Amino acid sequence: MVSGKAADVGRERHSRSRVPPRHRHLPLLAPSGPSLSRVRRVCRSVRSQRGTPGVGKTTLGKELASRSGLKYINVGDLAREGQLYDGYDEEYDCPILDEDRVVDELENQMSEGGVIVDYHGCDFFPERWFHIVFVLKTDNSVLYKRLETRGYNEKKLKDNIQCEIFQVLYEEALASYKEEIVHQLPSDKPEDLEDNINQILKWIEQWVKDHGS
């Protein structure tokens, strides 16, 4: 997600009441599959681990910041350093993010603009913070191999893959921001990384030209 200048005040602060009904529908699941609420809860449970692992968000964000000169913020690192948690999820063995405290912690930095935010979810961020949102998508077989290499157990593998299969995070982004600023990018192979960086850099360059800053 990329933030521009704070002058973007015409867009109202996004409500913290979570994702509105629009775009929340997902494909119907087989009886043996997970429920929608289950899939969403699984996706949220990995937030403290920098979001759904293996799709390449952190690599892309850091490289993009290096080439563009924009500031890079990893929300998982921010929460860990400031202990911005609200309890612990025993089932998934990870702390629960305190979303309100994260927003408060980021407010000053975001008001300055020129920030790349790396995180798996986005529905609790103020809508006015961002000019564009990118969601990385990885083929399930590729993602499975990446996570397997990291030593994930079968349950953890299955839960993360389900989030990707049902495009939970993409649907969340569409429901939280204007559709025209949400873009999905492939992240299956090394060439995709370079293509994505170049595409985003072109967008940044054009935005700067259009806004004269």
C-alpha positions as a Markdown table, in Angstrom:
| # | Residue | x | y | z |
|---|---|---|---|---|
| 1 | Met | 0.0 | 0.0 | 0.0 |
| 2 | Val | 1.4 | 3.4 | -0.9 |
| 3 | Ser | 0.6 | 6.6 | 0.9 |
| 4 | Gly | 0.9 | 10.0 | -0.7 |
| 5 | Lys | 0.5 | 13.5 | 0.8 |
| 6 | Ala | -1.7 | 14.2 | 3.7 |
| 7 | Ala | -3.6 | 16.7 | 1.6 |
| 8 | Asp | -5.8 | 13.8 | 0.5 |
| 9 | Val | -8.4 | 14.8 | 3.1 |
| 10 | Gly | -11.4 | 14.7 | 0.8 |
| 11 | Arg | -11.6 | 11.0 | 1.4 |
| 12 | Glu | -13.2 | 10.2 | 4.7 |
| 13 | Arg | -11.5 | 8.2 | 7.4 |
| 14 | His | -12.3 | 4.6 | 7.0 |
| 15 | Ser | -14.6 | 3.3 | 9.7 |
| 16 | Arg | -13.0 | 0.8 | 12.2 |
| 17 | Ser | -16.3 | -1.2 | 12.2 |
| 18 | Arg | -14.5 | -3.7 | 9.9 |
| 19 | Val | -15.4 | -4.7 | 6.4 |
| 20 | Pro | -18.8 | -3.6 | 5.1 |
| 21 | Pro | -21.0 | -6.2 | 3.4 |
| 22 | Arg | -20.1 | -5.1 | -0.1 |
| 23 | His | -17.7 | -7.7 | -1.8 |
| 24 | Arg | -17.7 | -10.0 | 1.2 |
| 25 | His | -19.1 | -12.9 | -0.8 |
| 26 | Leu | -16.8 | -15.8 | -1.6 |
| 27 | Pro | -17.4 | -18.9 | -3.7 |
| 28 | Leu | -19.6 | -21.5 | -1.9 |
| 29 | Leu | -17.6 | -24.1 | -0.1 |
| 30 | Ala | -18.0 | -27.9 | 0.0 |
| 31 | Pro | -19.5 | -29.2 | 3.2 |
| 32 | Ser | -16.1 | -30.4 | 4.3 |
| 33 | Gly | -14.5 | -27.1 | 3.6 |
| 34 | Pro | -13.9 | -24.2 | 6.1 |
| 35 | Ser | -16.7 | -21.6 | 6.8 |
| 36 | Leu | -16.2 | -18.0 | 5.6 |
| 37 | Ser | -15.8 | -16.8 | 9.2 |
| 38 | Arg | -13.2 | -19.6 | 9.7 |
| 39 | Val | -11.2 | -18.6 | 6.7 |
| 40 | Arg | -11.2 | -14.9 | 7.7 |
| 41 | Arg | -10.1 | -15.8 | 11.2 |
| 42 | Val | -7.3 | -17.9 | 10.0 |
| 43 | Cys | -6.0 | -15.1 | 7.8 |
| 44 | Arg | -6.2 | -12.6 | 10.6 |
| 45 | Ser | -4.3 | -14.9 | 12.9 |
| 46 | Val | -1.1 | -14.7 | 10.9 |
| 47 | Arg | -1.0 | -10.9 | 10.9 |
| 48 | Ser | 1.7 | -10.8 | 13.6 |
| 49 | Gln | 3.8 | -12.9 | 11.3 |
| 50 | Arg | 3.8 | -10.2 | 8.6 |
| 51 | Gly | 0.7 | -11.5 | 7.0 |
| 52 | Thr | 0.1 | -14.6 | 4.8 |
| 53 | Pro | 3.7 | -15.8 | 4.5 |
| 54 | Gly | 5.4 | -16.6 | 1.2 |
| 55 | Val | 3.8 | -14.3 | -1.3 |
| 56 | Gly | 6.7 | -11.8 | -1.3 |
| 57 | Lys | 5.3 | -8.7 | 0.3 |
| 58 | Thr | 8.3 | -7.9 | 2.4 |
| 59 | Thr | 10.8 | -8.4 | -0.5 |
| 60 | Leu | 8.8 | -6.3 | -2.8 |
| 61 | Gly | 8.2 | -3.5 | -0.2 |
| 62 | Lys | 11.9 | -3.2 | 0.8 |
| 63 | Glu | 13.2 | -3.2 | -2.8 |
| 64 | Leu | 10.5 | -0.7 | -3.8 |
| 65 | Ala | 11.5 | 1.6 | -1.0 |
| 66 | Ser | 15.1 | 1.3 | -1.9 |
| 67 | Arg | 14.5 | 2.3 | -5.5 |
| 68 | Ser | 11.9 | 5.0 | -4.9 |
| 69 | Gly | 13.2 | 6.7 | -1.9 |
| 70 | Leu | 9.9 | 6.3 | -0.1 |
| 71 | Lys | 9.8 | 5.2 | 3.6 |
| 72 | Tyr | 9.1 | 1.5 | 4.2 |
| 73 | Ile | 7.0 | 0.3 | 7.2 |
| 74 | Asn | 6.4 | -3.3 | 8.1 |
| 75 | Val | 3.4 | -3.4 | 10.4 |
| 76 | Gly | 4.4 | -6.8 | 11.9 |
| 77 | Asp | 7.8 | -5.4 | 12.9 |
| 78 | Leu | 6.2 | -2.3 | 14.2 |
| 79 | Ala | 3.8 | -4.3 | 16.4 |
| 80 | Arg | 6.6 | -6.5 | 17.7 |
| 81 | Glu | 8.9 | -3.6 | 18.6 |
| 82 | Gly | 6.1 | -1.7 | 20.4 |
| 83 | Gln | 4.3 | -4.7 | 21.8 |
| 84 | Leu | 1.1 | -3.5 | 20.1 |
| 85 | Tyr | -0.9 | -6.6 | 21.0 |
| 86 | Asp | -4.2 | -7.4 | 22.6 |
| 87 | Gly | -3.9 | -10.9 | 24.0 |
| 88 | Tyr | -2.6 | -14.1 | 22.5 |
| 89 | Asp | -4.2 | -16.7 | 20.2 |
| 90 | Glu | -3.5 | -20.1 | 21.7 |
| 91 | Glu | -4.8 | -22.0 | 18.7 |
| 92 | Tyr | -2.5 | -20.4 | 16.2 |
| 93 | Asp | 0.3 | -19.7 | 18.7 |
| 94 | Cys | 0.6 | -16.0 | 17.9 |
| 95 | Pro | -0.2 | -12.6 | 19.5 |
| 96 | Ile | -3.3 | -10.7 | 18.5 |
| 97 | Leu | -2.7 | -7.4 | 16.9 |
| 98 | Asp | -4.2 | -4.3 | 18.7 |
| 99 | Glu | -5.4 | -2.6 | 15.5 |
| 100 | Asp | -6.4 | 0.7 | 17.2 |
| 101 | Arg | -3.0 | 1.1 | 18.8 |
| 102 | Val | -1.3 | 0.3 | 15.5 |
| 103 | Val | -3.3 | 3.1 | 13.8 |
| 104 | Asp | -2.5 | 5.6 | 16.5 |
| 105 | Glu | 1.2 | 4.6 | 16.3 |
| 106 | Leu | 1.3 | 5.2 | 12.5 |
| 107 | Glu | -0.8 | 8.4 | 12.4 |
| 108 | Asn | 2.0 | 10.9 | 12.4 |
| 109 | Gln | 4.2 | 9.0 | 9.9 |
| 110 | Met | 1.3 | 8.6 | 7.5 |
| 111 | Ser | 0.3 | 12.2 | 7.7 |
| 112 | Glu | 3.7 | 13.1 | 6.3 |
| 113 | Gly | 3.0 | 10.9 | 3.2 |
| 114 | Gly | 5.5 | 9.1 | 1.0 |
| 115 | Val | 5.1 | 5.8 | 2.9 |
| 116 | Ile | 5.0 | 2.1 | 1.7 |
| 117 | Val | 3.1 | 0.0 | 4.3 |
| 118 | Asp | 3.7 | -3.8 | 4.2 |
| 119 | Tyr | 0.9 | -5.8 | 5.8 |
| 120 | His | -1.4 | -8.7 | 5.1 |
| 121 | Gly | -4.7 | -6.9 | 5.9 |
| 122 | Cys | -5.9 | -3.4 | 5.3 |
| 123 | Asp | -9.5 | -3.1 | 6.5 |
| 124 | Phe | -8.7 | -1.4 | 9.8 |
| 125 | Phe | -6.5 | 1.4 | 8.2 |
| 126 | Pro | -8.0 | 4.8 | 7.6 |
| 127 | Glu | -9.1 | 4.9 | 3.9 |
| 128 | Arg | -7.6 | 8.4 | 3.5 |
| 129 | Trp | -4.1 | 7.1 | 4.2 |
| 130 | Phe | -3.5 | 5.4 | 0.8 |
| 131 | His | -3.6 | 6.4 | -2.9 |
| 132 | Ile | -3.1 | 2.9 | -4.1 |
| 133 | Val | -3.3 | -0.7 | -2.7 |
| 134 | Phe | -1.4 | -3.7 | -4.2 |
| 135 | Val | -2.4 | -7.3 | -3.3 |
| 136 | Leu | 0.1 | -10.0 | -4.3 |
| 137 | Lys | -1.3 | -13.2 | -5.6 |
| 138 | Thr | 0.7 | -16.5 | -5.7 |
| 139 | Asp | -0.3 | -19.8 | -7.4 |
| 140 | Asn | -1.3 | -22.2 | -4.7 |
| 141 | Ser | 1.2 | -24.9 | -5.7 |
| 142 | Val | 4.0 | -22.3 | -5.6 |
| 143 | Leu | 2.9 | -21.0 | -2.3 |
| 144 | Tyr | 2.6 | -24.5 | -0.8 |
| 145 | Lys | 6.2 | -25.3 | -1.7 |
| 146 | Arg | 7.4 | -22.0 | -0.3 |
| 147 | Leu | 5.6 | -22.6 | 3.0 |
| 148 | Glu | 6.6 | -26.2 | 3.1 |
| 149 | Thr | 10.3 | -25.2 | 2.8 |
| 150 | Arg | 9.8 | -23.0 | 5.8 |
| 151 | Gly | 8.9 | -26.0 | 7.9 |
| 152 | Tyr | 5.2 | -25.3 | 8.4 |
| 153 | Asn | 3.1 | -28.1 | 9.7 |
| 154 | Glu | 0.2 | -29.5 | 7.8 |
| 155 | Lys | -2.5 | -27.4 | 9.6 |
| 156 | Lys | -0.6 | -24.1 | 9.2 |
| 157 | Leu | 0.0 | -24.9 | 5.5 |
| 158 | Lys | -3.7 | -25.7 | 4.9 |
| 159 | Asp | -4.9 | -22.6 | 6.7 |
| 160 | Asn | -2.7 | -20.2 | 4.7 |
| 161 | Ile | -3.4 | -21.9 | 1.4 |
| 162 | Gln | -7.1 | -21.6 | 2.0 |
| 163 | Cys | -6.8 | -17.8 | 2.5 |
| 164 | Glu | -5.1 | -17.7 | -0.9 |
| 165 | Ile | -7.6 | -20.0 | -2.6 |
| 166 | Phe | -10.6 | -17.9 | -1.6 |
| 167 | Gln | -8.8 | -14.6 | -2.2 |
| 168 | Val | -9.9 | -13.4 | 1.2 |
| 169 | Leu | -7.4 | -10.6 | 1.4 |
| 170 | Tyr | -8.2 | -9.3 | -2.1 |
| 171 | Glu | -11.9 | -9.2 | -1.3 |
| 172 | Glu | -11.1 | -7.4 | 2.0 |
| 173 | Ala | -9.2 | -4.8 | 0.1 |
| 174 | Leu | -12.0 | -4.3 | -2.4 |
| 175 | Ala | -14.5 | -3.9 | 0.4 |
| 176 | Ser | -12.3 | -1.4 | 2.3 |
| 177 | Tyr | -11.1 | 1.0 | -0.5 |
| 178 | Lys | -12.4 | 2.3 | -3.8 |
| 179 | Glu | -12.1 | -0.5 | -6.4 |
| 180 | Glu | -10.1 | 1.6 | -8.8 |
| 181 | Ile | -7.1 | 1.9 | -6.4 |
| 182 | Val | -6.9 | -1.8 | -5.6 |
| 183 | His | -4.7 | -3.8 | -7.9 |
| 184 | Gln | -3.7 | -7.5 | -7.8 |
| 185 | Leu | -0.2 | -8.5 | -8.9 |
| 186 | Pro | 1.2 | -12.0 | -9.7 |
| 187 | Ser | 4.1 | -13.2 | -7.5 |
| 188 | Asp | 5.0 | -16.6 | -8.7 |
| 189 | Lys | 8.5 | -16.3 | -10.0 |
| 190 | Pro | 11.6 | -14.0 | -9.7 |
| 191 | Glu | 10.7 | -12.2 | -12.9 |
| 192 | Asp | 7.4 | -11.1 | -11.4 |
| 193 | Leu | 9.2 | -9.2 | -8.7 |
| 194 | Glu | 11.0 | -7.1 | -11.2 |
| 195 | Asp | 7.9 | -6.5 | -13.3 |
| 196 | Asn | 5.9 | -5.5 | -10.2 |
| 197 | Ile | 8.6 | -3.1 | -9.0 |
| 198 | Asn | 8.8 | -1.4 | -12.4 |
| 199 | Gln | 5.0 | -1.2 | -12.7 |
| 200 | Ile | 4.7 | 0.4 | -9.3 |
| 201 | Leu | 7.6 | 2.8 | -9.9 |
| 202 | Lys | 5.9 | 4.0 | -13.1 |
| 203 | Trp | 2.7 | 4.6 | -11.1 |
| 204 | Ile | 4.6 | 6.6 | -8.5 |
| 205 | Glu | 6.3 | 8.7 | -11.2 |
| 206 | Gln | 3.0 | 9.4 | -12.9 |
| 207 | Trp | 1.4 | 10.3 | -9.6 |
| 208 | Val | 4.1 | 12.8 | -8.8 |
| 209 | Lys | 3.8 | 14.4 | -12.2 |
| 210 | Asp | 0.0 | 14.6 | -11.9 |
| 211 | His | 0.2 | 16.2 | -8.4 |
| 212 | Gly | 3.1 | 18.5 | -9.1 |
| 213 | Ser | 5.2 | 17.3 | -6.1 |
